[in-house]
Amino acid sequence: MPQIRVLSGVHEGRVYPVVDAKMVIGRDPASYIPLAADSPASRQHAAVYPDTDGWHIQDLGSTNGTLLNTVRVTDSLIAVGDRVTIGDAVFLFEDDGAGEAYAAEEAEAAPVPVRVAEQVRENPAIQAIVTQMRARTDVIMSEIGKAIIGQKDIIGDVLCAIISRGHVLLIGMPGLAKTMLVRTISEVLDLQFKRIQFTPDLMPSDITGTDILEVDEDSGKKEYRFIKGPLFTQMLLADEINRTPPKTQAALLEAMQEYRVTAAGETHTLAPPFFVLATQNPLEQEGTYPLPEAQLDRFMFSVYVDYPSEAEEEIIAKVTTTAQKYTLNKVLNAQSIIELQKAVRDLPISDHVVKYAVRLVRATRPGDARAPEFIKKWIHCGAGPRAAQNLLVGAKARAVIAGRLLVTCDDVRSVARPVLRHRMFTNFTADSEGMDTDKIVKKLIEEVPEPGEKDY
């Protein structure tokens, strides 16, 4: 028999068995599932009831609406695993055997420091956003999957960077749908999208904007007016970023780091959210301008876009050679993303995870006491403090995407490769032995232990 678990709200953690009758949810104390008196929900907000085709969730004419997996519904079938949001409360429709699995999962999880748990409880807004994000993630992946076959890890990395307020460098061969991926994500997230094709003759003003002289025909008065360039957008695709000179790269650098543009002595702020997703061809380097270390460090993630599997490539070849069309539904918007970014930053994290992230970064530096022998042998320059910052923010984002309030060392390890691979620089020995930073980071994750009792 199904049951309803309260994920957030006044009765968080409580489980209500699903009975063979209409179960009302609302502020009315007589409701089957009562909500807090100060809840924004209605007195009799919604109801779960049985029908011949299964269980239904029905909105009872509420003002704020009833959300089923983030989609507003009037009357809809509900299945095990679905989440219902009513006001500031979130409910999970689950099988009655899930309670034991849930408890076992909680028991296996690393203990949360009391201070961290209290911080989460004191901020119910974070709980609501994080809880809803699990269902939203599934919908986002499903929508993007209409246009992009495979590449789920790449999509996950890009989504993680977006809600972390970070930028991504996509490295891959031509024809691997990097541009289509970015465009599709912008549509699903309902973000303004612009693309710049970087070329050797591109000037800074071509991307930031320029001042033009305007003359008032009536008064004859002349004044300069700033015409915004393509940089003024929410999601910017910088295609083949290494094909433009350093002067233009530097103009982009200011926008990425400071979220502003300076032109003719005046500063123009870029409205949030703002993301740069740059692409780079890993093979053809003739006539290119390699990105300097300072600009590489501004990218939160460096993501390798690899070839699809054989099965995926067969589907791509079949689908893209027909007149088949698809419609992408918008799952989030700019305001939702800004709220997610704030939730990621506000999500508390234990000292244990912080110590592990810092330890991992320090181990990349050949001169550090923690550096393994293979780092001293293969690396001539390791990652800086920004790497630890990005590891922690990325780990928080991973937890939020998964709908978890607990950030673990596994979350740090899951983002270690895209965070560290472009912040470590190999020497001649590594190059001669065929060792690249991706292999070295993988080996580093295996070698560096988590903090133990003696570290506290």
Steps between C-alpha positions, in 0.01 A plus 500: 500500500635847420576763760571873507823621659540865602839617364473860620249694704369508853473119521826419320585130518145389586345224288126479426357171371288531188145389581221401265325837532548866416795642697495880530819704541471856632518747789175372646598308819238239405684419175644151457842665454490834686735783404639780716256776593724760337549298182425680171279203409118506509294351784398211276770521235516161329395139536633156415226255402470154340345437159467205265824591321705563817563776752438865412614837637228765467527874561195624694484848344802634689650843439866395473444177311622143547828390341562143390874462426520882459209507250173664609209256478124503553438127512768250406606141554772462761756220506759371743798736500299811413538815709219739583563860608229687689597842628830451684446128559629217280365143506633177351255236375681173573451130553455397863820294478699815431502599866747224592719580199485867588605430859781271383626764260501758781686259727768429239553868427786679673382675818417866452662733754234645731593852397442421130169324564376793706597745227292305249199482730519872565465573129184327368536686168814298422322178589211575264725597207731201542211258537331626185824491299512119492182483294603802292831333414319198356275724290796707376693188396190364328440821303864536393494132400248586229774685309824353637561125485717381790755738656321482838822555695575811292148635556536433872831689514359800314189509721721474809711797383192709418347471846848561646529826303802365316628492142581190293767424240379226264782320321411262219529416133278677244156349442441376856197731549670741739318800354167316488549390861546857624209629291272221624589563864426871457155418358410253776618744768325791323817711474594759240766344275763656275789348308831661405722334240850596609739582216852655479361838390244531781547816706396557866232748396346233276396305808464766771335773294602843378411870526339668201460872443138613483383842384166646613342639181301766688767641731810392314637359827750218464551221750640150516270206562620154600374218281516172690687212342405129501666464842184647653301181524425225752673206332790572266656240273860602425569273204867408445618746761867424435479643146480861614797719611585553870361856493150372424541209740583752774176691435308178551705430814370814674142406423548145630665606825344836582161465323548840344636665186712815475470706182619857440575537871151400609403180677190307394370222727391165358162404642489155666490223417800508263694196381777447248524161335807499279599233249844399385628258235768278660679415176541786255730743683655679201409870502355486850568697817514258796305623799732639770496336843321802650205454266495122529468546875183707448320195360347300782490180293700368208282234339611248236232422242577152369362297213160334559472125546420286198136457603463876559663580167256271319209687660658837410549393138140377478325790674694788344443381143121523523255790514411413859430805718487541875374764740708597801311592815645765730575360845673789679543872440754768588346576839486131595867462410596801714311343793680171440836677493422660835388164643827341387706772668289489818507121530717424806791260470690306765862568595576141402411567136683835502817335631481231232456751216793712618714189552424386145599837353820532704602153386518630141795727586845338459649708780237411760571244771176313411590461132543133397815399316323481163397866535861603559600291201235614249373846605698824491215727618192403705158649566442823693249589775222563247501125431399425861224761478366343181523149643282598795247702300483224239449238772214705644345529154525122452313448825231753401454338158452165674250656743727448801573735789813307596824576312747210510857428393353296214354824366848653509646202314224521237611851398875457556589419139321791326625739772865390513589376151559851359669634813791255499789525254707201403876498440707330231520174695122465511465588132764247400329229703156578357358629828243779472333694782180295472685178584696674775184637668346153490810358667498786752142421606606141567807602700381791718309374807213672677583670833508266799465542877859621538422799275258649755 
